[in-house]
Amino acid sequence: MDNTSNIEIHETAFVTATFRSLNEKLSGDYYAKLWTNSKTNLWMKDYLSKVSTEDVFTHCIRNRYFLDITRDLIKQHKIEVLINFGSGFSMYPFLLGDSLINIEIDKPEIVNYKQLKLNEWQNQGELPKREINFIGVDFSQDYEQDLFSKINNIVQGKSTFILIEGVLFFLNLEETNRIFNFFSKLQKPNDYIGSVSYRNTIKKTTAFKKLIAFFNEKVTKTSADDYLTLEDNYYDTMQNYNIIDHQDYFSVSTKVDHTIIEEEDTILNEHFYLLKKE
Ligand SMILES: C[S@@+](CC[C@H](N)C(=O)[O-])C[C@H]1O[C@@H](n2cnc3c(N)ncnc32)[C@H](O)[C@@H]1O
């Protein structure tokens, strides 16, 4: 995983974790720093100078939003299982206490490596002990049947919160429709989804043009090179789900007292949606 000159899609997980480690107070992620390494630091510096310096904070704010939301849902006894799709190196299981059942799903190479490192750090006392159910899956493949039974064996009728952040951008529309249909089959009424996507208008911004240029230069993408954006009505018109909260980088920044430095045109503004099943 460490020796290629190009960045692979799964390696974006290292960069995301590193961003979160750069402002722990804002992200609320005090363990992200464990993932930092010299190769990622080089990628990150290159990315920040070529795309958007504000992206450290956009990633911290995203983590903070979902951390706060999940904490609230746990406190109100509304969720028992957190299922993180495209979980990368996010550290929610260690930040959310030990009452939650955790399922983390990502490409096999990511979950295998994550499991290895988390075991190592737990044994060394750098992380509290947590039980995490890892499942290796590629969302571009035919995964539904097998994944459905694996997840149901763990969930056994308990209430769930499905999180999909920093992932849809890498999927195409067909894979995205498929994954949301899959969520609907998995979930019961009153279960939740947390989803992150860019709106179509992002494509007009300087930041997005720079991001695409950077990805085209550095990142291997195997399917169509059209990165996914979604309008609000994608969620609005979703069968059986209602939007119960919708925020973005700007609105969450106001809530947590974070001062935005850059101009809007140079910021990759992600939208965060909290959906509840009818
Ligand atoms: C930018 S990282 C975000 C990780 C994590 N959700 C976070 O916010 O820290 C994107 C993640 O999506 C995963 N991913 C992208 N395409 C995928 C696919 N087709 N199947 C499974 N995982 C995928 C990558 O492996 C990577 O871990």
The ligand as a MOL file (V3000), in Angstrom:
LIG
                    3D

  0  0  0     0  0            999 V3000
M  V30 BEGIN CTAB
M  V30 COUNTS 27 29 0 0 0
M  V30 BEGIN ATOM
M  V30 1 C -12.0310 9.6770 1.0710 0
M  V30 2 S -12.1090 8.0940 1.8300 0 CHG=1
M  V30 3 C -13.2770 8.4340 3.1260 0
M  V30 4 C -13.1520 7.4400 4.2530 0
M  V30 5 C -14.0830 7.6710 5.4480 0
M  V30 6 N -15.4800 7.5300 5.1020 0
M  V30 7 C -13.8250 9.0190 6.0660 0
M  V30 8 O -14.6320 9.9360 5.8820 0
M  V30 9 O -12.7900 9.1410 6.7180 0 CHG=-1
M  V30 10 C -13.0570 7.1610 0.6610 0
M  V30 11 C -13.2450 5.6940 1.0530 0
M  V30 12 O -14.1960 5.0990 0.1730 0
M  V30 13 C -13.7430 3.8100 -0.1500 0
M  V30 14 N -14.2880 3.4280 -1.4520 0
M  V30 15 C -14.2700 4.1450 -2.6010 0
M  V30 16 N -14.8190 3.4400 -3.6080 0
M  V30 17 C -15.1950 2.2420 -3.0720 0
M  V30 18 C -15.8020 1.0480 -3.6000 0
M  V30 19 N -16.1220 0.9660 -4.8940 0
M  V30 20 N -16.0350 0.0010 -2.7750 0
M  V30 21 C -15.7090 0.0810 -1.4540 0
M  V30 22 N -15.1310 1.1850 -0.8930 0
M  V30 23 C -14.8690 2.2290 -1.7010 0
M  V30 24 C -12.2310 3.9490 -0.2150 0
M  V30 25 O -11.5640 2.7100 -0.1290 0
M  V30 26 C -11.9600 4.8870 0.9400 0
M  V30 27 O -11.7020 4.2220 2.1400 0
M  V30 END ATOM
M  V30 BEGIN BOND
M  V30 1 1 1 2
M  V30 2 1 2 3
M  V30 3 1 2 10
M  V30 4 1 3 4
M  V30 5 1 4 5
M  V30 6 1 5 6
M  V30 7 1 5 7
M  V30 8 2 7 8
M  V30 9 1 7 9
M  V30 10 1 10 11
M  V30 11 1 11 12
M  V30 12 1 11 26
M  V30 13 1 12 13
M  V30 14 1 13 14
M  V30 15 1 13 24
M  V30 16 1 14 15
M  V30 17 1 14 23
M  V30 18 2 15 16
M  V30 19 1 16 17
M  V30 20 1 17 18
M  V30 21 2 17 23
M  V30 22 1 18 19
M  V30 23 2 18 20
M  V30 24 1 20 21
M  V30 25 2 21 22
M  V30 26 1 22 23
M  V30 27 1 24 25
M  V30 28 1 24 26
M  V30 29 1 26 27
M  V30 END BOND
M  V30 END CTAB
M  END
